[in-house]
């Protein structure tokens, strides 16, 4: 969602280099949530990943989990976002890097979660 859609696209390119295929859904807005996209992602993926530059608590990933619950969908979910804590102020790119929201750290988190699913 938002700026993270581009991060997701770049992370997907990095994952492709590791022979991991990733689909990216640019959700465009949080409300109303695209429940059909959530359903499609759950039905076609081993791992659903949400990426948001805000706190995970009460944010986009929480809305996706709520949608999954309401639709009785089951899938492994990796929530990538900011923990519920204060974040330093400063240069946006440096801040995103510090909370692991740049393309490379996002791809690394996905690879780690994906490898755990494969075991």
HUMO-V361636 format. One record per backbone hydrogen bond with DSSP energy under -1.0 kcal/mol. CO is the residue of the C=O (numbers start at 1). NH is the residue of the N-H. E is the energy in kcal/mol with one decimal. If there is no record, write none. Layout:
CO_NH_E ; CO_NH_E
This chain:
1_4_-1.4 ; 2_5_-1.9 ; 3_7_-1.1 ; 4_8_-2.8 ; 5_9_-2.1 ; 6_10_-2.3 ; 7_11_-2.7 ; 8_12_-2.5 ; 9_13_-1.6 ; 10_14_-1.8 ; 11_15_-2.5 ; 12_16_-2.0 ; 13_17_-1.1 ; 15_18_-1.2 ; 15_20_-2.3 ; 16_19_-1.8 ; 25_27_-1.1 ; 27_29_-3.4 ; 33_35_-1.6 ; 34_38_-1.7 ; 35_39_-2.4 ; 36_40_-2.6 ; 37_41_-2.6 ; 38_42_-2.2 ; 39_43_-2.1 ; 40_44_-1.4 ; 41_45_-1.0 ; 48_78_-2.7 ; 50_80_-3.2 ; 54_82_-2.3 ; 56_59_-1.6 ; 59_63_-2.0 ; 60_64_-2.3 ; 61_65_-2.5 ; 62_66_-2.3 ; 63_67_-2.4 ; 64_68_-2.6 ; 65_69_-2.4 ; 66_70_-2.7 ; 67_71_-1.9 ; 68_73_-3.0 ; 69_72_-1.2 ; 76_48_-3.0 ; 78_50_-2.5 ; 80_52_-2.1 ; 82_56_-2.1 ; 83_85_-2.4 ; 91_95_-2.6 ; 92_96_-2.8 ; 93_97_-2.0 ; 94_98_-2.2 ; 95_99_-1.5 ; 96_101_-3.6 ; 97_100_-1.5 ; 102_106_-2.3 ; 103_107_-2.7 ; 104_108_-2.4 ; 105_109_-2.2 ; 106_110_-2.2 ; 107_111_-2.8 ; 108_112_-2.3 ; 109_113_-2.2 ; 110_114_-3.1 ; 111_115_-2.6 ; 112_116_-1.6 ; 113_117_-1.4 ; 114_118_-1.4
